[in-house]
Amino acid sequence: MMSTSVNPIKARIKKACHALIDAWWVFLLIIVYTILAHLFLGSSCVMASTTGFPCPGCGGTRAFLSLLHGDFLGSLKYHPLLIPAFAILSANFIFWLAIGRAPRWFRHVLPGLAIAIAVVSAVRLVLLFPHSDPMKYNNLAVLPRVVFWIRSLFSN
């Protein structure tokens, strides 16, 4: 009897794993870009290494690592929305495994979470940019280099 209730969950997990395996080349490209960006552009963040500006999720990795070490205040310092975002996305994943779809409340919470992340990012840019980690401007990024190169062509 228990095997019939577990089979749909196993099927969903298997389907999710197959979707990840099918998209392996996307992950491979992201990993290669991240490594090259870290080595040559001074940042492993795609947005920071491309534009020079920190992304809305900036500090998320540091916040997660602080959380793993039990430093909740440090986690909140690096990114105050990591814990609520993780809780919401985890609850959605559990519902998806259990009932096969996202819960109704998720459709309303996700846009609110996106707006909250944008607002927190804007506040952090105003208060911390470019003086404190992780909100520093990356002068080695692609866009600032291209702009500098174009300016140098027309300055003579």
Secondary structure as UniProt FT lines:
FT   HELIX           2..22
FT   HELIX           24..40
FT   HELIX           46..51
FT   TURN            56..59
FT   HELIX           60..68
FT   TURN            69..70
FT   HELIX           72..78
FT   TURN            80..81
FT   HELIX           82..99
FT   HELIX           104..128
FT   TURN            129..131
FT   TURN            133..134
FT   TURN            139..140
FT   HELIX           142..155
//
